[in-house]
């Protein structure tokens, strides 16, 4: 009986520690194919629009808590089909400010967020969350990466799953 009591006290004492191990999931993608119109803020090409729709179909059954996009047409257009299908608004973030990633991690603790970025910002976010420098910028012609980063503790307890769509 005494051992059972000690076991119950131990379990009760460690429960708060276990409950703090909340996993937050980031789904990171680069914007879809853009038009080659020479502008600094091009829209998606026809191939890009098809890829944005494919992303929407792929993630249609995923419970997302938020969708984030940089303030460029190509990133917002990539996120729009999924945002519409899930009735979520697209929130803007600055891909160069990692404190905004920290804010997402805190605001959506235990949830799942889609973050649409660029060939340089998407790998930078993965590196930031993992605390490593192993993910390099995407080639300019590479649009099909989908990276799932599951974070319990930034830089320590992180799992990365890299897919193509």
HUFEN-V13870 format. One record per residue. PHI is phi as a letter, one per 30 degrees, with the letter a starting at -180 (999 if undefined). PSI is psi in degrees with one decimal (999 if undefined). Layout:
PHI,PSI
PHI,PSI
This chain:
999,-40.1
d,-40.0
d,-40.5
d,-43.2
d,-44.2
d,-41.6
d,-42.6
d,-43.2
d,-43.8
d,-45.8
d,-42.7
d,-37.1
d,-33.6
d,-15.6
e,-46.0
e,-34.8
d,-41.8
d,-37.2
d,-16.1
d,-9.6
d,58.0
d,132.4
c,128.1
c,135.6
c,127.3
c,128.5
c,114.1
c,129.0
b,151.6
d,153.4
e,158.3
d,177.7
e,135.1
c,159.0
d,145.5
c,69.7
c,4.0
i,-4.0
d,166.8
d,-13.9
b,67.0
d,157.4
d,177.2
d,147.4
d,177.2
d,-40.8
d,-38.2
d,-39.6
d,-38.7
d,-39.4
d,-39.0
d,-39.5
d,-39.7
d,-39.0
d,-41.9
d,-43.5
d,-44.3
e,-40.6
c,9.8
e,-31.6
c,6.3
d,130.3
d,104.9
c,139.9
c,-24.6
a,157.2
b,126.6
c,144.6
b,148.0
d,171.4
d,42.8
c,150.0
e,-44.3
d,-35.9
d,-42.6
d,-39.4
d,-29.8
d,-38.7
d,-23.9
e,-47.9
e,-41.2
d,-41.8
e,-42.8
d,-44.6
d,-28.5
c,1.3
h,45.8
c,148.3
d,155.8
c,124.0
c,140.2
c,149.2
b,162.2
c,112.9
d,-15.2
d,-8.2
c,99.9
d,-18.9
d,-23.1
d,-30.7
d,-41.2
e,-41.0
d,-40.2
d,-43.5
d,-40.7
d,-46.1
d,-35.7
c,29.5
e,127.5
i,-2.3
c,-167.5
b,130.5
b,144.4
c,131.8
b,116.9
c,122.8
b,-141.6
b,177.7
d,-23.3
c,-34.9
d,-34.0
d,-51.9
d,-33.7
d,-37.8
d,-41.4
d,-46.9
e,-41.5
d,-46.0
d,-35.3
d,-19.4
i,20.9
b,174.1
b,35.5
c,-10.5
c,120.8
c,159.9
e,146.3
d,149.6
d,148.2
d,-25.9
c,6.0
c,111.7
c,-3.7
c,15.2
d,137.8
b,115.3
c,124.0
c,120.7
c,115.4
c,119.2
c,121.7
c,-48.0
b,118.4
e,129.0
i,-9.5
b,-58.2
c,84.7
b,136.3
b,134.6
c,129.3
b,121.8
c,121.2
b,167.9
b,143.0
b,999
